[in-house]
Amino acid sequence: MAPNKRKIAAQRKVLEAFLNEEEDLSTGDQDIEVIENFSNFDEDHLRKVKEIADRLSDKPLDEVIQILSRLPKTTRNGLFTTTVMRLVFAKNKESADCDFTPLHQTSPEMFFSEESLTHHNPKNDEVKNYDIVNDLYKELKLAWFREDVTLNEHHYYWHVIYPVEQQPQFDRQGELFVYMHQQMLARYDFERLAMGFDRVHPFGPRYNWHDPIKEGYNCRLKGMSFRCTNSTILPVTKSKQGNKTKVYTTDKMVRQRDRIFDSILDGYYQQLNGQKAPLTMAALGTMVEANANLGEDGTLPDRSLYGNVHNIGHGIIGAINDPEGLHDIPRGPMNNTATAVRDPIFFRWHKYIDGICEEFRAQQEPYTAQDLKFHGIQIKNLETHITDTLGIEDQIEKVNQLHTYFEEKSYEVHRFPKDVMKPKRKKKTIEVLKWELNHLPFKFKLKMVNNNRKPALVALRIFLAPSTTAPLDEWRNMYVELDRFVVTVPPGGKDVERFNYQSSVVLDRYITIEEIEKLLACSEDSDDADEKRKGICGCGWPLHLLIPRGTEANMSAKLFVIATDWSEDRHDSNATLDGSVSYCGKSGLPYPDKKPMGYPFDRAMDYASIEKLVKHVPNSFVTEIKIRHRPHFHGNTSN
């Protein structure tokens, strides 16, 4: 069979395997031991899944599919089954190049309430009581952000691409872990300020860890438990798997966290091989998230000293209703990378984790004007321009004025867990509607000057933060990255335009089951159809959440850009910033940008405000813009 025909045949088999709702109850020699209460934050669980994938990687695809068909298809085991299937297909030589179905289409129980799936009332999947203003329930007002489908898929796919058991680690994997989650936190803080809330308060060992958690949360997902208001963490949490029990204690986490702080102050960390090495953000991220050190790389941090603080914290919070596993109560959403972001405590926990990393940032020498300047390059202006009003009837300001609104997004669900009652339906899918934030399309316009005699290869780094009177050092971790791209500026200068959908932050492409089916319907000899199926990973910030909500009264924000020398910044001459590189990197390849992630906000600067920085650094510019939320406009609701 020709290579293209073999690939299409494999794609068809993989698609059918993901869509299969029936569980094969027969047994075989290659049956997989199911991990109860599976968590993709648990390194032992992930190690076992990796062993399964390695064992099946060289077997014929038909045999692999037969083995996988015997995995349970219930909500209780859904995460385990989908994790095994995706990793096995990714490693199997026949299916490695296939597209995988979007998680929400084949594991809808992780994204949509049981009510919306069971009764096929698409509008049932909306959080009620948005208007409650009681402090105990105000977090519901941001449920639209935390429960966004594409946002939760982004978080899930990021951890799929950068798993803790990755050996050897990808280039700067630990630093990317820190930066991506710091940006999630900054964006959530931006939304909180727009709602009139305080920024997130940290929650973790030594930070109110045993105090009642006032944010109760019911994720409304079948197979997951809720957390009552004022629940508390117990000193001991146990994780059972078969005859083995792992015990996690707060005291041990505190000791590990203190050793991490000692390393930050020291400037060194201890490697697995017993040697000391200078501490970098990449190493610190690995220490905090704890790469599941299998002993193959002696230069990784010694996890017997620094532990597994981030992942264990997720597990402990997720097990809060049954910490000793005595009552067979399902874990909460914090136990699953596809659901953790839904829970308000996710951001408090990551505020704690980022606080550890902030100690490292505080130890770095502040940037001076000399560090930030790009000789001969100036930015004279930066603006945003609305490119499509989407039918808004009133006259709107289009320059340095962004507009946001909510619209209904339709999601097609294809497969149902065995224990979710299937709705009566005429077609093979059902529709679930979600309200999602979006914004009017826009573009950036920059006016650049090049006083050099040769063309300059320039990396433009664009950020946005709420306006404030707070000192820059207290506010630099509020700057969210909007875009990062490269332009060639000839002698004299150049006007630059860049559209919002081109952003290096957002999901590059998103392929659905319907699109896979259309590709399969194309001629088996079509190279074009094959080309369209390459390089789609699912990681990337949702385009519709690129711009924060703002306020009806026009929220003021600072739009900042700095130009740097890409000929110096790039990892090598082939490095590019195409795709959703900012938060997701390039899987399997070195991170293309040698600058610290988040530059120049990765450390303190010798300026009290962003305006003073721009005054002394001519290759930067800041513009005040407004973000207006339009509650009565709902965009194009025909999707």
MARKE-152782 format. One record per residue (C-alpha): residue number from 0; residue in one letter; x, y, z. Coordinates in Angstrom, 3 decimals, decimal comma. Layout:
   dopa   drenvex         xx         yy         zz
    NUM         A          X          Y          Z
...
END
This chain:
   dopa   drenvex         xx         yy         zz
      0         M      0,000      0,000      0,000
      1         A      1,299      3,489     -0,892
      2         P      2,510      5,619      2,073
      3         N     -0,353      8,110      1,716
      4         K     -2,946      5,329      1,547
      5         R     -1,460      3,657      4,630
      6         K     -1,651      6,947      6,536
      7         I     -5,281      7,515      5,545
      8         A     -6,154      3,930      6,520
      9         A     -4,477      4,453      9,909
     10         Q     -6,310      7,767     10,382
     11         R     -9,638      6,080      9,708
     12         K     -8,893      3,342     12,267
     13         V     -7,782      5,851     14,906
     14         L    -10,895      7,967     14,389
     15         E    -13,146      4,921     14,720
     16         A    -11,332      3,876     17,896
     17         F    -11,967      7,283     19,496
     18         L    -15,620      7,250     18,448
     19         N    -16,287      3,693     19,624
     20         E    -18,793      3,777     22,512
     21         E    -18,904      0,023     23,045
     22         E    -16,654     -1,716     25,552
     23         D    -15,195     -5,094     24,541
     24         L    -15,730     -7,276     27,613
     25         S    -13,548    -10,123     26,380
     26         T    -10,093    -10,687     27,850
     27         G     -6,687    -11,183     26,328
     28         D     -3,012    -11,586     27,129
     29         Q     -2,310     -7,909     26,612
     30         D     -5,079     -6,535     28,854
     31         I     -4,218     -3,236     30,522
     32         E     -4,468     -2,855     34,284
     33         V     -6,831      0,031     34,965
     34         I     -5,621      2,715     37,389
     35         E     -8,456      3,795     39,669
     36         N     -8,735      7,508     40,480
     37         F     -6,210      8,152     37,727
     38         S     -4,558     11,578     37,763
     39         N     -2,275     13,045     35,143
     40         F     -0,623     14,952     37,992
     41         D      0,472     11,661     39,606
     42         E      3,931     10,649     38,408
     43         D      3,406      6,949     39,221
     44         H      0,229      6,916     37,163
     45         L      1,952      8,671     34,270
     46         R      4,912      6,328     34,447
     47         K      2,604      3,320     34,148
     48         V      0,807      4,864     31,188
     49         K      4,177      5,499     29,532
     50         E      5,117      1,833     30,098
     51         I      1,860      0,776     28,415
     52         A      2,544      3,034     25,431
     53         D      6,117      1,790     25,122
     54         R      4,902     -1,819     25,228
     55         L      2,378     -1,235     22,435
     56         S      4,443      1,106     20,260
     57         D      5,766     -1,625     17,933
     58         K      2,638     -3,772     17,720
     59         P      0,388     -3,758     14,636
     60         L     -2,233     -1,028     14,837
     61         D     -5,149     -3,477     14,500
     62         E     -3,905     -5,441     17,513
     63         V     -3,387     -2,225     19,492
     64         I     -6,949     -1,093     18,762
     65         Q     -8,301     -4,472     19,875
     66         I     -6,423     -4,162     23,177
     67         L     -7,586     -0,578     23,693
     68         S    -11,206     -1,552     22,981
     69         R    -11,239     -3,437     26,298
     70         L    -10,538     -0,278     28,315
     71         P    -13,488      0,905     30,454
     72         K    -15,643      3,644     28,954
     73         T    -17,179      5,094     32,109
     74         T    -16,797      8,619     33,472
     75         R    -14,897      7,250     36,483
     76         N    -12,189      5,846     34,216
     77         G    -12,552      8,246     31,299
     78         L     -9,359     10,203     31,968
     79         F     -7,312      7,014     32,240
     80         T     -8,736      5,579     29,030
     81         T     -8,304      8,716     26,935
     82         T     -4,771      9,314     28,273
     83         V     -3,726      5,764     27,437
     84         M     -5,274      5,912     23,960
     85         R     -3,703      9,235     23,046
     86         L     -0,234      8,305     24,244
     87         V     -0,362      4,834     22,672
     88         F     -1,476      6,194     19,288
     89         A      1,150      8,961     19,483
     90         K      3,931      6,402     20,016
     91         N      2,741      3,633     17,723
     92         K      4,677      3,789     14,462
     93         E      1,554      3,306     12,318
     94         S     -0,552      6,038     13,970
     95         A      2,056      8,582     15,124
     96         D      1,235     11,015     12,269
     97         C     -2,541     10,799     12,670
     98         D     -4,733     13,624     13,920
     99         F     -6,440     12,952     17,222
    100         T     -9,998     13,963     17,954
    101         P    -10,524     17,098     20,081
    102         L    -10,912     16,044     23,691
    103         H    -14,273     17,773     24,146
    104         Q    -15,808     15,800     21,265
    105         T    -14,876     12,323     22,522
    106         S    -14,577     12,980     26,284
    107         P    -17,438     15,453     26,744
    108         E    -17,906     14,477     30,403
    109         M    -14,775     16,550     31,152
    110         F    -16,254     19,732     29,655
    111         F    -20,046     19,673     29,760
    112         S    -22,457     19,048     32,622
    113         E    -24,224     15,717     32,850
    114         E    -27,531     17,565     32,552
    115         S    -26,645     19,073     29,175
    116         L    -25,432     15,725     27,834
    117         T    -28,262     13,621     29,243
    118         H    -31,262     15,792     28,431
    119         H    -29,836     17,379     25,303
    120         N    -30,760     20,844     26,406
    121         P    -27,724     22,765     25,167
    122         K    -28,458     25,830     27,270
    123         N    -28,383     23,737     30,441
    124         D    -24,610     23,991     30,422
    125         E    -24,599     27,515     31,780
    126         V    -23,603     28,346     35,333
    127         K    -26,531     29,771     37,262
    128         N    -26,550     32,687     39,717
    129         Y    -24,157     34,977     37,851
    130         D    -25,751     37,926     39,610
    131         I    -25,089     36,739     43,166
    132         V    -22,723     39,230     44,773
    133         N    -22,159     37,509     48,103
    134         D    -18,409     37,082     48,620
    135         L    -18,826     33,323     49,000
    136         Y    -20,322     33,024     45,526
    137         K    -18,881     35,902     43,520
    138         E    -16,441     33,509     41,821
    139         L    -19,411     32,347     39,723
    140         K    -19,141     35,628     37,837
    141         L    -15,892     34,360     36,296
    142         A    -17,070     30,829     35,551
    143         W    -17,291     31,766     31,845
    144         F    -13,488     32,202     31,860
    145         R    -12,488     29,215     33,974
    146         E    -14,895     26,813     32,253
    147         D    -14,060     27,887     28,717
    148         V    -13,727     24,720     26,641
    149         T    -10,727     25,756     24,526
    150         L     -8,888     27,169     27,542
    151         N     -9,220     23,882     29,412
    152         E     -8,158     21,941     26,325
    153         H     -5,115     24,207     25,991
    154         H     -4,077     23,385     29,551
    155         Y     -4,648     19,673     28,958
    156         Y     -2,667     19,602     25,696
    157         W      0,183     21,655     27,175
    158         H      0,720     18,947     29,784
    159         V      0,405     16,255     27,104
    160         I      3,184     17,900     25,073
    161         Y      5,345     18,599     28,136
    162         P      4,694     15,654     30,480
    163         V      6,498     15,425     33,808
    164         E      7,880     12,014     32,821
    165         Q      9,527     13,382     29,651
    166         Q     13,046     11,967     29,326
    167         P     15,118     13,812     28,374
    168         Q     13,355     17,063     29,089
    169         F     12,529     19,353     26,193
    170         D     14,540     22,538     25,856
    171         R     13,659     24,961     28,706
    172         Q     10,638     22,851     29,629
    173         G     10,706     24,000     33,256
    174         E     10,858     27,671     32,270
    175         L      7,959     27,229     29,857
    176         F      5,935     25,568     32,633
    177         V      6,504     28,629     34,840
    178         Y      5,807     31,179     32,093
    179         M      2,669     29,592     30,657
    180         H      1,050     29,280     34,089
    181         Q      2,174     32,773     35,129
    182         Q      0,465     34,128     32,022
    183         M     -2,726     32,195     32,810
    184         L     -2,663     33,759     36,257
    185         A     -2,019     37,273     34,900
    186         R     -4,922     36,940     32,476
    187         Y     -7,217     35,746     35,255
    188         D     -6,132     38,674     37,446
    189         F     -6,909     41,018     34,532
    190         E    -10,447     39,605     34,387
    191         R    -10,825     39,895     38,175
    192         L     -9,860     43,561     38,141
    193         A    -12,376     44,195     35,361
    194         M    -15,060     42,663     37,629
    195         G    -13,975     44,832     40,567
    196         F    -12,411     41,895     42,459
    197         D     -9,025     41,741     44,166
    198         R     -6,166     39,955     42,479
    199         V     -5,797     36,278     43,372
    200         H     -4,559     35,492     46,875
    201         P     -2,081     32,598     47,208
    202         F     -3,052     29,304     48,814
    203         G     -0,445     26,720     49,777
    204         P      1,795     25,435     52,589
    205         R      2,665     28,382     54,858
    206         Y     -0,081     30,394     53,104
    207         N     -3,383     29,577     54,833
    208         W     -3,027     25,918     53,810
    209         H     -5,086     24,606     56,725
    210         D     -7,553     27,489     56,850
    211         P    -11,071     26,928     55,472
    212         I    -11,234     27,413     51,701
    213         K    -14,046     29,914     51,273
    214         E    -14,370     29,212     47,541
    215         G    -16,625     26,198     47,323
    216         Y    -16,988     24,727     43,857
    217         N    -19,289     22,296     42,088
    218         C    -17,922     21,454     38,637
    219         R    -21,231     19,712     37,677
    220         L    -19,268     17,031     35,799
    221         K    -20,276     13,402     36,165
    222         G    -17,631     11,313     37,895
    223         M    -16,130     14,265     39,794
    224         S    -16,901     15,466     43,298
    225         F    -17,609     19,006     44,473
    226         R    -15,955     20,985     47,270
    227         C    -18,123     22,565     49,938
    228         T    -17,586     26,128     51,081
    229         N    -15,048     26,313     53,927
    230         S    -13,610     22,853     53,305
    231         T    -10,195     22,257     54,861
    232         I     -7,030     20,373     53,934
    233         L     -6,094     17,592     56,344
    234         P     -2,434     17,078     57,363
    235         V     -2,295     13,679     55,620
    236         T     -3,543     12,578     52,195
    237         K     -3,277      9,002     50,941
    238         S     -3,336      7,688     47,396
    239         K     -4,146      4,019     46,951
    240         Q     -3,316      1,921     43,916
    241         G     -3,841     -1,790     44,326
    242         N     -2,082     -2,945     47,472
    243         K      0,163      0,122     47,614
    244         T     -0,580      3,348     49,483
    245         K      1,335      6,594     49,044
    246         V      1,188      9,090     51,898
    247         Y      1,517     12,849     51,365
    248         T      1,989     15,167     54,336
    249         T      1,986     18,929     54,610
    250         D      5,126     18,853     56,743
    251         K      7,057     17,119     53,965
    252         M      5,824     19,614     51,372
    253         V      6,947     22,490     53,609
    254         R     10,435     20,997     53,936
    255         Q     10,698     20,577     50,175
    256         R      9,473     24,089     49,552
    257         D     12,029     25,442     52,050
    258         R     14,847     23,603     50,246
    259         I     13,718     25,226     46,988
    260         F     13,883     28,651     48,663
    261         D     17,361     27,832     49,993
    262         S     18,466     27,039     46,437
    263         I     17,041     30,336     45,202
    264         L     18,966     32,297     47,816
    265         D     22,067     30,188     47,189
    266         G     21,890     30,529     43,428
    267         Y     22,599     26,803     43,034
    268         Y     20,697     23,539     43,089
    269         Q     21,757     19,972     43,644
    270         Q     21,578     17,644     40,691
    271         L     20,676     13,984     40,800
    272         N     24,335     13,140     40,215
    273         G     25,278     14,946     43,445
    274         Q     26,849     17,953     41,720
    275         K     25,805     21,566     42,216
    276         A     24,745     23,684     39,248
    277         P     23,771     27,364     38,826
    278         L     20,034     27,823     39,267
    279         T     18,100     28,895     36,169
    280         M     14,378     29,431     35,687
    281         A     14,308     26,232     33,624
    282         A     15,813     24,274     36,532
    283         L     13,513     25,972     39,045
    284         G     10,448     25,082     36,989
    285         T     11,607     21,479     36,943
    286         M     12,137     21,544     40,720
    287         V      8,644     22,918     41,333
    288         E      6,787     20,728     38,862
    289         A      9,188     17,830     39,489
    290         N     10,144     16,021     36,354
    291         A      9,554     12,343     37,130
    292         N     13,262     11,671     37,356
    293         L     13,889      8,150     36,095
    294         G     17,633      8,375     36,639
    295         E     18,461      8,765     32,945
    296         D     19,564     12,394     33,258
    297         G     21,837     13,048     36,229
    298         T     21,793     16,822     35,629
    299         L     18,126     17,177     36,610
    300         P     17,333     18,499     40,110
    301         D     17,445     15,886     42,858
    302         R     13,769     15,308     43,484
    303         S     14,495     13,454     46,744
    304         L     15,394     16,916     48,076
    305         Y     12,962     19,189     46,229
    306         G      9,992     16,864     45,930
    307         N      6,989     17,303     43,704
    308         V      5,269     20,314     45,247
    309         H      3,133     21,437     42,294
    310         N      1,714     18,071     41,318
    311         I      1,185     16,804     44,860
    312         G     -0,675     20,008     45,701
    313         H     -3,077     19,339     42,836
    314         G     -3,632     15,811     44,133
    315         I     -4,199     16,839     47,739
    316         I     -6,738     19,526     46,820
    317         G     -8,455     17,153     44,406
    318         A     -8,820     14,554     47,186
    319         I    -10,157     16,982     49,788
    320         N    -13,496     15,117     50,159
    321         D    -11,870     11,747     50,849
    322         P     -8,175     12,316     51,636
    323         E     -7,578      8,796     52,948
    324         G     -9,606      7,059     50,252
    325         L    -11,928      5,420     52,755
    326         H    -15,251      6,176     51,076
    327         D    -14,550      5,693     47,371
    328         I    -15,484      9,316     46,643
    329         P    -14,341     10,525     43,207
    330         R    -11,630     13,169     43,106
    331         G    -12,380     16,786     42,294
    332         P    -11,430     18,708     39,136
    333         M     -7,968     19,646     40,455
    334         N     -6,993     16,017     39,863
    335         N     -7,207     16,346     36,068
    336         T     -5,325     18,676     33,706
    337         A     -8,453     18,895     31,507
    338         T    -10,651     20,173     34,348
    339         A     -8,361     21,830     36,926
    340         V     -8,677     25,338     35,447
    341         R    -12,444     25,280     36,134
    342         D    -11,840     25,453     39,892
    343         P    -11,143     28,893     41,474
    344         I     -8,592     27,217     43,763
    345         F     -6,471     26,412     40,684
    346         F     -5,465     30,065     40,428
    347         R     -4,845     30,447     44,150
    348         W     -2,622     27,362     44,047
    349         H     -0,725     28,711     41,041
    350         K     -0,377     32,095     42,714
    351         Y      1,461     30,185     45,431
    352         I      3,611     28,339     42,877
    353         D      4,397     31,565     41,015
    354         G      5,306     33,184     44,337
    355         I      8,155     30,688     44,621
    356         C      9,329     31,622     41,140
    357         E      8,949     35,316     41,915
    358         E     11,602     34,909     44,616
    359         F     13,997     33,813     41,870
    360         R     13,053     36,774     39,666
    361         A     13,696     39,109     42,593
    362         Q     17,252     37,771     42,885
    363         Q     18,160     38,739     39,309
    364         E     19,985     41,953     38,489
    365         P     17,460     44,586     37,305
    366         Y     17,511     45,528     33,649
    367         T     19,085     48,898     32,854
    368         A     18,478     51,061     29,788
    369         Q     21,670     49,644     28,305
    370         D     20,316     46,108     28,661
    371         L     17,046     47,023     26,928
    372         K     18,247     49,247     24,075
    373         F     18,510     48,149     20,443
    374         H     21,031     50,437     18,751
    375         G     19,604     52,506     15,922
    376         I     16,040     51,206     16,252
    377         Q     13,168     53,418     17,371
    378         I      9,421     52,874     17,683
    379         K      7,546     56,080     17,027
    380         N      3,959     54,882     17,370
    381         L      1,797     51,914     18,318
    382         E     -1,963     51,709     17,731
    383         T     -4,777     49,200     17,523
    384         H     -7,327     49,467     14,692
    385         I    -10,658     47,644     14,503
    386         T    -10,846     45,779     11,177
    387         D    -14,473     44,576     11,287
    388         T    -17,398     45,924     13,325
    389         L    -19,407     42,692     12,811
    390         G    -22,564     44,668     12,220
    391         I    -22,576     46,905     15,301
    392         E    -24,979     49,625     14,270
    393         D    -23,776     52,561     16,342
    394         Q    -20,678     54,553     15,486
    395         I    -17,722     53,091     17,365
    396         E    -14,246     54,313     18,021
    397         K    -11,838     52,148     16,016
    398         V     -8,402     53,410     17,052
    399         N     -6,934     52,335     20,395
    400         Q    -10,374     51,124     21,405
    401         L    -11,041     47,384     21,695
    402         H    -14,527     45,916     22,031
    403         T    -15,551     42,630     23,663
    404         Y    -18,852     40,762     23,815
    405         F    -20,329     37,348     24,597
    406         E    -21,531     35,024     21,850
    407         E    -22,963     31,529     21,749
    408         K    -20,548     28,871     20,535
    409         S    -21,845     25,517     19,344
    410         Y    -19,922     22,344     20,233
    411         E    -20,641     19,012     18,574
    412         V    -20,336     15,994     20,881
    413         H    -19,741     12,629     19,199
    414         R    -19,150     10,026     21,912
    415         F    -20,702      9,404     25,306
    416         P    -19,322      7,585     28,342
    417         K    -20,999      4,256     29,032
    418         D    -22,630      5,473     32,264
    419         V    -24,109      8,686     30,819
    420         M    -27,621      8,135     29,500
    421         K    -27,592      8,859     25,794
    422         P    -30,159     11,423     24,668
    423         K    -32,638     10,519     21,986
    424         R    -31,185     11,990     18,844
    425         K    -31,759     11,771     15,106
    426         K    -28,151     12,302     14,168
    427         K    -24,971     10,839     15,604
    428         T    -23,982     14,028     17,420
    429         I    -25,603     16,455     19,818
    430         E    -25,061     20,166     20,137
    431         V    -23,997     21,896     23,342
    432         L    -23,968     25,688     23,529
    433         K    -21,591     27,758     25,631
    434         W    -21,410     31,490     26,130
    435         E    -17,877     32,626     25,266
    436         L    -16,138     35,969     25,379
    437         N    -14,940     37,320     22,060
    438         H    -13,737     40,617     20,633
    439         L    -13,998     42,610     17,428
    440         P    -11,138     41,757     15,054
    441         F     -8,297     44,262     15,089
    442         K     -4,740     44,829     13,971
    443         F     -1,648     46,452     15,433
    444         K     -0,062     49,342     13,524
    445         L      3,503     50,368     14,355
    446         K      5,757     53,057     12,951
    447         M      9,411     52,028     13,146
    448         V     12,663     53,867     12,412
    449         N     15,966     52,227     11,512
    450         N     18,899     54,629     11,764
    451         N     21,402     51,954     10,774
    452         R     22,852     51,521      7,288
    453         K     21,722     47,901      7,011
    454         P     18,328     46,229      7,347
    455         A     17,578     45,100     10,876
    456         L     15,961     41,793     11,836
    457         V     13,611     42,864     14,618
    458         A     11,575     40,858     17,126
    459         L      8,534     42,829     18,292
    460         R      7,154     41,858     21,708
    461         I      3,697     43,223     22,530
    462         F      2,115     43,165     26,000
    463         L     -1,027     44,486     27,686
    464         A     -1,691     45,353     31,335
    465         P     -4,407     47,210     33,263
    466         S     -3,563     50,850     33,867
    467         T     -2,320     51,510     37,377
    468         T     -0,482     53,952     39,610
    469         A      1,384     51,086     41,288
    470         P      5,178     50,910     40,829
    471         L      6,286     48,936     37,782
    472         D      8,003     46,273     39,846
    473         E      4,724     45,490     41,619
    474         W      2,829     45,362     38,322
    475         R      5,224     43,719     35,850
    476         N      3,666     40,271     36,404
    477         M      0,340     41,738     35,219
    478         Y      1,622     42,207     31,665
    479         V      0,047     39,583     29,413
    480         E      1,727     38,753     26,149
    481         L     -0,404     39,511     23,087
    482         D      2,059     38,759     20,316
    483         R      5,695     38,179     19,380
    484         F      6,822     38,289     15,776
    485         V      9,763     39,117     13,522
    486         V      9,999     41,796     10,836
    487         T     12,827     43,085      8,660
    488         V     13,128     46,873      8,924
    489         P     15,076     48,523      6,066
    490         P     17,287     51,587      6,588
    491         G     15,066     54,580      7,213
    492         G     12,154     52,673      8,687
    493         K      8,943     50,833      8,045
    494         D      5,251     50,825      8,928
    495         V      4,235     47,432     10,334
    496         E      0,786     45,863     10,520
    497         R     -0,146     42,652     12,302
    498         F     -3,617     41,084     12,693
    499         N     -4,936     39,666     15,955
    500         Y     -5,445     36,167     14,522
    501         Q     -1,727     35,988     13,620
    502         S     -0,718     36,157     17,281
    503         S      2,070     33,860     18,498
    504         V      0,026     33,314     21,661
    505         V     -3,140     31,822     20,185
    506         L     -3,995     28,311     19,043
    507         D     -2,550     28,041     15,557
    508         R     -5,071     25,565     14,186
    509         Y     -7,944     23,546     15,580
    510         I     -9,137     20,443     13,771
    511         T    -12,484     18,839     14,596
    512         I    -13,878     15,385     13,900
    513         E    -15,978     16,850     11,098
    514         E    -12,822     18,201      9,437
    515         I    -11,003     14,874      9,854
    516         E    -13,958     13,122      8,227
    517         K    -13,896     15,574      5,318
    518         L    -10,182     14,963      4,839
    519         L    -10,777     11,223      4,831
    520         A    -13,467     11,698      2,206
    521         C    -10,903     13,289     -0,110
    522         S     -9,061     11,207     -2,648
    523         E     -6,584      8,857     -1,008
    524         D     -3,987     10,112     -3,468
    525         S     -4,466     13,767     -2,553
    526         D     -1,226     15,203     -1,217
    527         D     -3,086     18,407     -0,366
    528         A     -5,391     16,587      2,039
    529         D     -2,383     14,967      3,660
    530         E     -0,583     18,281      4,007
    531         K     -3,505     19,855      5,870
    532         R     -3,205     17,223      8,571
    533         K      0,333     18,031      9,709
    534         G      1,447     19,721     12,895
    535         I     -1,824     20,218     14,767
    536         C     -1,259     19,726     18,502
    537         G     -4,159     21,525     20,232
    538         C     -1,926     23,699     22,435
    539         G     -2,421     27,465     22,302
    540         W     -4,387     30,224     23,987
    541         P     -7,955     30,623     22,631
    542         L     -8,139     33,453     20,098
    543         H    -11,499     34,507     21,529
    544         L     -9,826     35,093     24,930
    545         L     -6,846     37,027     23,562
    546         I     -8,321     40,330     24,812
    547         P     -9,637     40,595     28,404
    548         R    -13,302     41,419     28,955
    549         G    -12,852     45,047     30,011
    550         T    -15,784     47,027     31,380
    551         E    -18,907     48,709     30,036
    552         A    -17,421     52,013     31,175
    553         N    -14,197     51,467     29,156
    554         M    -11,359     49,854     31,102
    555         S     -8,054     51,641     30,657
    556         A     -5,004     49,530     29,770
    557         K     -1,388     50,017     28,737
    558         L     -0,300     48,534     25,413
    559         F      3,474     48,140     25,385
    560         V      5,937     47,018     22,722
    561         I      9,690     46,545     22,755
    562         A     11,917     45,750     19,767
    563         T     14,904     43,435     20,184
    564         D     17,606     42,143     17,843
    565         W     16,325     38,827     16,444
    566         S     19,707     38,062     14,885
    567         E     20,964     37,832     18,476
    568         D     17,820     36,465     20,120
    569         R     17,067     33,496     17,875
    570         H     18,207     30,039     18,918
    571         D     19,666     29,393     15,468
    572         S     19,351     30,680     11,928
    573         N     16,314     28,465     11,260
    574         A     14,350     29,561     14,350
    575         T     10,981     31,216     13,725
    576         L      8,129     32,535     15,851
    577         D      5,345     31,074     13,726
    578         G      2,538     29,102     15,326
    579         S      1,455     29,249     18,985
    580         V      5,047     29,447     20,114
    581         S      4,798     31,912     23,016
    582         Y      3,110     29,572     25,505
    583         C      3,643     26,227     23,748
    584         G      7,088     26,382     22,189
    585         K      7,819     23,952     19,368
    586         S      7,385     20,385     20,556
    587         G     10,583     18,394     20,227
    588         L     12,554     21,436     19,043
    589         P     14,558     24,041     20,983
    590         Y     12,580     27,068     22,116
    591         P     13,274     29,497     19,238
    592         D     13,795     32,640     21,357
    593         K     16,882     32,849     23,599
    594         K     15,537     35,806     25,585
    595         P     14,028     34,924     28,987
    596         M     10,349     34,079     28,585
    597         G      8,269     37,155     29,315
    598         Y     11,160     39,520     28,562
    599         P     11,479     42,286     29,671
    600         F      9,028     41,603     32,520
    601         D     10,929     38,549     33,762
    602         R     12,718     40,686     36,363
    603         A     12,853     44,177     37,873
    604         M     13,818     47,231     35,798
    605         D     15,433     50,482     36,842
    606         Y     12,218     52,439     36,313
    607         A      9,257     53,271     38,517
    608         S      6,742     53,247     35,653
    609         I      6,384     51,924     32,138
    610         E      6,299     55,507     30,828
    611         K      9,722     56,245     32,370
    612         L     11,106     53,080     30,823
    613         V      9,889     54,117     27,364
    614         K     11,388     57,593     27,823
    615         H     14,862     56,064     28,217
    616         V     14,497     53,116     25,812
    617         P     13,679     54,437     22,297
    618         N     13,095     50,956     20,876
    619         S      9,983     50,689     23,057
    620         F      6,618     52,421     23,083
    621         V      3,521     52,518     25,276
    622         T     -0,015     53,510     24,336
    623         E     -3,078     53,871     26,503
    624         I     -6,012     51,986     25,061
    625         K     -9,559     51,320     26,214
    626         I    -11,385     48,004     26,416
    627         R    -15,154     48,312     26,275
    628         H    -17,421     45,385     27,028
    629         R    -20,710     45,354     25,091
    630         P    -23,239     43,266     27,061
    631         H    -26,080     43,677     24,549
    632         F    -24,149     42,720     21,437
    633         H    -23,683     39,016     20,717
    634         G    -21,726     38,980     17,474
    635         N    -22,302     36,260     14,948
    636         T    -24,379     33,594     16,703
    637         S    -24,847     31,447     13,607
    638         N    -21,879     29,155     14,347
END
